[in-house]
Amino acid sequence: EMQFVESGGGLVETAGSLRLSCTASGFTFTNYWIYWGRQAPGKGLEWLASINGAGTRTDYADSVKGRFTISRDNAKNTVALQLNNLKTEDTAMYYCSITRYGDYRGPGTQVTVSS
């Protein structure tokens, strides 16, 4: 069964940084693009970043381009999302999944940015 577990969230001040991690299991990891998204209270799921199976191509939403960086370690079945220069509007639950729509996403990890 395809599963994801996210970790690394927390409370940080504006302009701070966090590194989120996603551990995947139950499928051939290198065959798939992996996506990070987030959902703020009362809002829909927002796609943030994605990376191909080889880790050679990445895509970012305009809202996080230049601040967030996605990477993967295929030996460990993990995908990381480095969050820099955080803003209060980045406060949300962050998920990784197999599509930009959140399929098979894990329980998420909460990021809270205080002003």
Contacts in CASP RR format, 6 or more apart in sequence:
PFRMAT RR
TARGET T0000
AUTHOR 0000-0000-0000
METHOD contacts of the structure
MODEL  1
EMQFVESGGGLVETAGSLRLSCTASGFTFTNYWIYWGRQAPGKGLEWLAS
INGAGTRTDYADSVKGRFTISRDNAKNTVALQLNNLKTEDTAMYYCSITR
YGDYRGPGTQVTVSS
1 26 0 8 1.000
2 24 0 8 1.000
2 25 0 8 1.000
2 26 0 8 1.000
2 27 0 8 1.000
2 98 0 8 1.000
2 104 0 8 1.000
3 24 0 8 1.000
3 25 0 8 1.000
3 26 0 8 1.000
3 104 0 8 1.000
3 106 0 8 1.000
4 22 0 8 1.000
4 23 0 8 1.000
4 24 0 8 1.000
4 95 0 8 1.000
4 96 0 8 1.000
4 97 0 8 1.000
4 104 0 8 1.000
4 105 0 8 1.000
4 106 0 8 1.000
5 22 0 8 1.000
5 23 0 8 1.000
5 106 0 8 1.000
5 107 0 8 1.000
6 20 0 8 1.000
6 21 0 8 1.000
6 22 0 8 1.000
6 94 0 8 1.000
6 95 0 8 1.000
6 96 0 8 1.000
6 106 0 8 1.000
6 107 0 8 1.000
6 108 0 8 1.000
6 109 0 8 1.000
7 20 0 8 1.000
7 21 0 8 1.000
7 22 0 8 1.000
7 23 0 8 1.000
7 109 0 8 1.000
8 18 0 8 1.000
8 19 0 8 1.000
8 20 0 8 1.000
8 21 0 8 1.000
8 109 0 8 1.000
9 18 0 8 1.000
9 20 0 8 1.000
9 94 0 8 1.000
9 109 0 8 1.000
9 110 0 8 1.000
9 111 0 8 1.000
10 18 0 8 1.000
10 109 0 8 1.000
10 110 0 8 1.000
10 111 0 8 1.000
10 112 0 8 1.000
11 112 0 8 1.000
11 114 0 8 1.000
12 18 0 8 1.000
12 86 0 8 1.000
12 111 0 8 1.000
12 112 0 8 1.000
12 113 0 8 1.000
12 114 0 8 1.000
13 113 0 8 1.000
13 114 0 8 1.000
13 115 0 8 1.000
14 86 0 8 1.000
14 87 0 8 1.000
14 88 0 8 1.000
14 113 0 8 1.000
14 114 0 8 1.000
14 115 0 8 1.000
15 85 0 8 1.000
15 86 0 8 1.000
16 84 0 8 1.000
16 85 0 8 1.000
16 86 0 8 1.000
16 113 0 8 1.000
17 82 0 8 1.000
17 83 0 8 1.000
17 84 0 8 1.000
17 85 0 8 1.000
17 86 0 8 1.000
18 82 0 8 1.000
18 83 0 8 1.000
18 86 0 8 1.000
18 111 0 8 1.000
19 80 0 8 1.000
19 81 0 8 1.000
19 82 0 8 1.000
19 83 0 8 1.000
20 36 0 8 1.000
20 80 0 8 1.000
20 81 0 8 1.000
20 82 0 8 1.000
20 83 0 8 1.000
20 94 0 8 1.000
20 109 0 8 1.000
20 111 0 8 1.000
21 78 0 8 1.000
21 79 0 8 1.000
21 80 0 8 1.000
22 34 0 8 1.000
22 36 0 8 1.000
22 78 0 8 1.000
22 79 0 8 1.000
22 80 0 8 1.000
22 81 0 8 1.000
22 96 0 8 1.000
23 76 0 8 1.000
23 77 0 8 1.000
23 78 0 8 1.000
24 34 0 8 1.000
24 77 0 8 1.000
24 78 0 8 1.000
24 79 0 8 1.000
24 96 0 8 1.000
25 77 0 8 1.000
27 98 0 8 1.000
29 53 0 8 1.000
29 74 0 8 1.000
29 77 0 8 1.000
30 53 0 8 1.000
30 54 0 8 1.000
30 74 0 8 1.000
31 53 0 8 1.000
32 53 0 8 1.000
32 98 0 8 1.000
33 50 0 8 1.000
33 51 0 8 1.000
33 52 0 8 1.000
33 53 0 8 1.000
33 98 0 8 1.000
34 50 0 8 1.000
34 51 0 8 1.000
34 53 0 8 1.000
34 72 0 8 1.000
34 79 0 8 1.000
34 96 0 8 1.000
34 97 0 8 1.000
34 98 0 8 1.000
35 47 0 8 1.000
35 48 0 8 1.000
35 49 0 8 1.000
35 50 0 8 1.000
35 96 0 8 1.000
35 97 0 8 1.000
35 98 0 8 1.000
35 99 0 8 1.000
35 100 0 8 1.000
35 102 0 8 1.000
36 47 0 8 1.000
36 48 0 8 1.000
36 49 0 8 1.000
36 50 0 8 1.000
36 68 0 8 1.000
36 70 0 8 1.000
36 79 0 8 1.000
36 81 0 8 1.000
36 94 0 8 1.000
36 95 0 8 1.000
36 96 0 8 1.000
37 45 0 8 1.000
37 46 0 8 1.000
37 47 0 8 1.000
37 48 0 8 1.000
37 49 0 8 1.000
37 94 0 8 1.000
37 95 0 8 1.000
37 96 0 8 1.000
37 97 0 8 1.000
37 100 0 8 1.000
37 102 0 8 1.000
38 45 0 8 1.000
38 46 0 8 1.000
38 48 0 8 1.000
38 90 0 8 1.000
38 92 0 8 1.000
38 93 0 8 1.000
38 94 0 8 1.000
38 95 0 8 1.000
38 111 0 8 1.000
39 45 0 8 1.000
39 46 0 8 1.000
39 92 0 8 1.000
39 93 0 8 1.000
39 95 0 8 1.000
40 46 0 8 1.000
40 89 0 8 1.000
40 91 0 8 1.000
40 92 0 8 1.000
40 93 0 8 1.000
41 92 0 8 1.000
43 92 0 8 1.000
45 95 0 8 1.000
45 101 0 8 1.000
45 102 0 8 1.000
46 61 0 8 1.000
46 63 0 8 1.000
46 92 0 8 1.000
47 61 0 8 1.000
47 100 0 8 1.000
47 101 0 8 1.000
48 60 0 8 1.000
48 61 0 8 1.000
48 63 0 8 1.000
48 64 0 8 1.000
48 68 0 8 1.000
48 81 0 8 1.000
48 94 0 8 1.000
49 58 0 8 1.000
49 59 0 8 1.000
49 60 0 8 1.000
49 61 0 8 1.000
49 64 0 8 1.000
49 68 0 8 1.000
49 69 0 8 1.000
49 70 0 8 1.000
49 81 0 8 1.000
50 58 0 8 1.000
50 59 0 8 1.000
50 70 0 8 1.000
50 100 0 8 1.000
51 57 0 8 1.000
51 58 0 8 1.000
51 70 0 8 1.000
51 71 0 8 1.000
51 72 0 8 1.000
51 79 0 8 1.000
52 58 0 8 1.000
53 72 0 8 1.000
53 74 0 8 1.000
54 74 0 8 1.000
55 71 0 8 1.000
55 72 0 8 1.000
55 74 0 8 1.000
58 69 0 8 1.000
58 70 0 8 1.000
60 66 0 8 1.000
60 68 0 8 1.000
60 70 0 8 1.000
64 90 0 8 1.000
66 84 0 8 1.000
67 83 0 8 1.000
67 84 0 8 1.000
67 85 0 8 1.000
67 86 0 8 1.000
68 81 0 8 1.000
68 82 0 8 1.000
68 83 0 8 1.000
68 84 0 8 1.000
69 81 0 8 1.000
69 82 0 8 1.000
69 84 0 8 1.000
70 79 0 8 1.000
70 80 0 8 1.000
70 81 0 8 1.000
70 82 0 8 1.000
71 79 0 8 1.000
71 80 0 8 1.000
71 82 0 8 1.000
72 78 0 8 1.000
72 79 0 8 1.000
72 80 0 8 1.000
73 79 0 8 1.000
73 80 0 8 1.000
79 96 0 8 1.000
81 94 0 8 1.000
81 96 0 8 1.000
83 90 0 8 1.000
83 111 0 8 1.000
86 111 0 8 1.000
86 113 0 8 1.000
87 113 0 8 1.000
88 113 0 8 1.000
88 114 0 8 1.000
88 115 0 8 1.000
89 113 0 8 1.000
90 111 0 8 1.000
90 113 0 8 1.000
91 111 0 8 1.000
91 112 0 8 1.000
91 113 0 8 1.000
92 110 0 8 1.000
92 111 0 8 1.000
93 108 0 8 1.000
93 109 0 8 1.000
93 110 0 8 1.000
93 111 0 8 1.000
94 108 0 8 1.000
94 109 0 8 1.000
94 110 0 8 1.000
94 111 0 8 1.000
95 102 0 8 1.000
95 105 0 8 1.000
95 106 0 8 1.000
95 108 0 8 1.000
96 105 0 8 1.000
96 106 0 8 1.000
97 103 0 8 1.000
97 104 0 8 1.000
97 105 0 8 1.000
97 106 0 8 1.000
98 104 0 8 1.000
END
